Amino acid sequence: MAKQCDLCGRGSTKDASRSHSNIKTIKRQYINLQSKKIDGKKTKVCTKCLKTMVKTK
């Protein structure tokens, strides 16, 4: 199961957390996925797409 939006295809991004001595550690930032039924099918949708779906109705 990929951590990706089924509508827009947006996925996780890479980010760096910095320590006090400025050492970089790569980490993942995952998007906020919600499982919703759209047209009778269960899909994983990011909250950005949910907000625009509410706006366009």
CNS distance restraints for C-alpha pairs under 8 A (distance, minus, plus):
assign (resid   3 and name CA) (resid  11 and name CA) 6.20 0.50 0.50
assign (resid   3 and name CA) (resid  12 and name CA) 7.15 0.50 0.50
assign (resid   3 and name CA) (resid  30 and name CA) 7.41 0.50 0.50
assign (resid   3 and name CA) (resid  31 and name CA) 7.74 0.50 0.50
assign (resid   3 and name CA) (resid  33 and name CA) 7.65 0.50 0.50
assign (resid   4 and name CA) (resid   9 and name CA) 5.77 0.50 0.50
assign (resid   4 and name CA) (resid  10 and name CA) 5.64 0.50 0.50
assign (resid   4 and name CA) (resid  11 and name CA) 4.50 0.50 0.50
assign (resid   4 and name CA) (resid  12 and name CA) 7.34 0.50 0.50
assign (resid   4 and name CA) (resid  31 and name CA) 7.79 0.50 0.50
assign (resid   4 and name CA) (resid  33 and name CA) 7.68 0.50 0.50
assign (resid   4 and name CA) (resid  44 and name CA) 7.49 0.50 0.50
assign (resid   4 and name CA) (resid  46 and name CA) 8.00 0.50 0.50
assign (resid   5 and name CA) (resid   9 and name CA) 4.81 0.50 0.50
assign (resid   5 and name CA) (resid  10 and name CA) 5.40 0.50 0.50
assign (resid   5 and name CA) (resid  11 and name CA) 6.61 0.50 0.50
assign (resid   5 and name CA) (resid  33 and name CA) 6.91 0.50 0.50
assign (resid   5 and name CA) (resid  44 and name CA) 5.70 0.50 0.50
assign (resid   5 and name CA) (resid  45 and name CA) 4.90 0.50 0.50
assign (resid   5 and name CA) (resid  46 and name CA) 5.48 0.50 0.50
assign (resid   6 and name CA) (resid  43 and name CA) 6.42 0.50 0.50
assign (resid   6 and name CA) (resid  44 and name CA) 5.69 0.50 0.50
assign (resid   6 and name CA) (resid  45 and name CA) 5.90 0.50 0.50
assign (resid   7 and name CA) (resid  45 and name CA) 6.48 0.50 0.50
assign (resid   7 and name CA) (resid  49 and name CA) 7.45 0.50 0.50
assign (resid   8 and name CA) (resid  49 and name CA) 7.49 0.50 0.50
assign (resid  10 and name CA) (resid  31 and name CA) 7.94 0.50 0.50
assign (resid  10 and name CA) (resid  46 and name CA) 7.98 0.50 0.50
assign (resid  11 and name CA) (resid  30 and name CA) 6.97 0.50 0.50
assign (resid  11 and name CA) (resid  31 and name CA) 6.46 0.50 0.50
assign (resid  12 and name CA) (resid  28 and name CA) 6.56 0.50 0.50
assign (resid  12 and name CA) (resid  29 and name CA) 5.57 0.50 0.50
assign (resid  12 and name CA) (resid  30 and name CA) 4.49 0.50 0.50
assign (resid  12 and name CA) (resid  31 and name CA) 5.89 0.50 0.50
assign (resid  13 and name CA) (resid  28 and name CA) 5.87 0.50 0.50
assign (resid  13 and name CA) (resid  29 and name CA) 5.32 0.50 0.50
assign (resid  13 and name CA) (resid  30 and name CA) 6.70 0.50 0.50
assign (resid  14 and name CA) (resid  26 and name CA) 6.81 0.50 0.50
assign (resid  14 and name CA) (resid  27 and name CA) 5.95 0.50 0.50
assign (resid  14 and name CA) (resid  28 and name CA) 4.82 0.50 0.50
assign (resid  14 and name CA) (resid  29 and name CA) 6.14 0.50 0.50
assign (resid  15 and name CA) (resid  26 and name CA) 5.81 0.50 0.50
assign (resid  15 and name CA) (resid  27 and name CA) 5.38 0.50 0.50
assign (resid  15 and name CA) (resid  28 and name CA) 6.02 0.50 0.50
assign (resid  15 and name CA) (resid  29 and name CA) 6.68 0.50 0.50
assign (resid  16 and name CA) (resid  24 and name CA) 5.85 0.50 0.50
assign (resid  16 and name CA) (resid  25 and name CA) 5.39 0.50 0.50
assign (resid  16 and name CA) (resid  26 and name CA) 4.55 0.50 0.50
assign (resid  16 and name CA) (resid  27 and name CA) 5.84 0.50 0.50
assign (resid  17 and name CA) (resid  24 and name CA) 5.89 0.50 0.50
assign (resid  17 and name CA) (resid  25 and name CA) 5.36 0.50 0.50
assign (resid  17 and name CA) (resid  26 and name CA) 6.50 0.50 0.50
assign (resid  17 and name CA) (resid  27 and name CA) 6.97 0.50 0.50
assign (resid  18 and name CA) (resid  22 and name CA) 5.23 0.50 0.50
assign (resid  18 and name CA) (resid  23 and name CA) 5.54 0.50 0.50
assign (resid  18 and name CA) (resid  24 and name CA) 4.91 0.50 0.50
assign (resid  18 and name CA) (resid  25 and name CA) 6.47 0.50 0.50
assign (resid  19 and name CA) (resid  23 and name CA) 5.40 0.50 0.50
assign (resid  19 and name CA) (resid  24 and name CA) 6.90 0.50 0.50
assign (resid  31 and name CA) (resid  46 and name CA) 6.78 0.50 0.50
assign (resid  32 and name CA) (resid  46 and name CA) 5.57 0.50 0.50
assign (resid  32 and name CA) (resid  47 and name CA) 6.09 0.50 0.50
assign (resid  33 and name CA) (resid  44 and name CA) 6.05 0.50 0.50
assign (resid  33 and name CA) (resid  45 and name CA) 5.48 0.50 0.50
assign (resid  33 and name CA) (resid  46 and name CA) 4.45 0.50 0.50
assign (resid  33 and name CA) (resid  47 and name CA) 6.47 0.50 0.50
assign (resid  34 and name CA) (resid  44 and name CA) 5.56 0.50 0.50
assign (resid  34 and name CA) (resid  45 and name CA) 5.37 0.50 0.50
assign (resid  34 and name CA) (resid  46 and name CA) 6.07 0.50 0.50
assign (resid  34 and name CA) (resid  47 and name CA) 6.95 0.50 0.50
assign (resid  35 and name CA) (resid  42 and name CA) 6.57 0.50 0.50
assign (resid  35 and name CA) (resid  43 and name CA) 5.54 0.50 0.50
assign (resid  35 and name CA) (resid  44 and name CA) 4.44 0.50 0.50
assign (resid  35 and name CA) (resid  45 and name CA) 6.17 0.50 0.50
assign (resid  36 and name CA) (resid  42 and name CA) 5.63 0.50 0.50
assign (resid  36 and name CA) (resid  43 and name CA) 5.56 0.50 0.50
assign (resid  36 and name CA) (resid  44 and name CA) 6.39 0.50 0.50
assign (resid  36 and name CA) (resid  45 and name CA) 6.87 0.50 0.50
assign (resid  37 and name CA) (resid  41 and name CA) 5.19 0.50 0.50
assign (resid  37 and name CA) (resid  42 and name CA) 4.36 0.50 0.50
assign (resid  37 and name CA) (resid  43 and name CA) 6.09 0.50 0.50
assign (resid  38 and name CA) (resid  42 and name CA) 6.42 0.50 0.50
assign (resid  38 and name CA) (resid  43 and name CA) 6.81 0.50 0.50
assign (resid  45 and name CA) (resid  49 and name CA) 6.56 0.50 0.50
assign (resid  45 and name CA) (resid  50 and name CA) 6.87 0.50 0.50
assign (resid  46 and name CA) (resid  50 and name CA) 6.50 0.50 0.50
assign (resid  47 and name CA) (resid  51 and name CA) 6.14 0.50 0.50
assign (resid  48 and name CA) (resid  52 and name CA) 6.48 0.50 0.50
assign (resid  49 and name CA) (resid  53 and name CA) 6.08 0.50 0.50
assign (resid  50 and name CA) (resid  54 and name CA) 6.32 0.50 0.50
assign (resid  51 and name CA) (resid  55 and name CA) 6.30 0.50 0.50
assign (resid  52 and name CA) (resid  56 and name CA) 6.17 0.50 0.50
assign (resid  53 and name CA) (resid  57 and name CA) 6.41 0.50 0.50
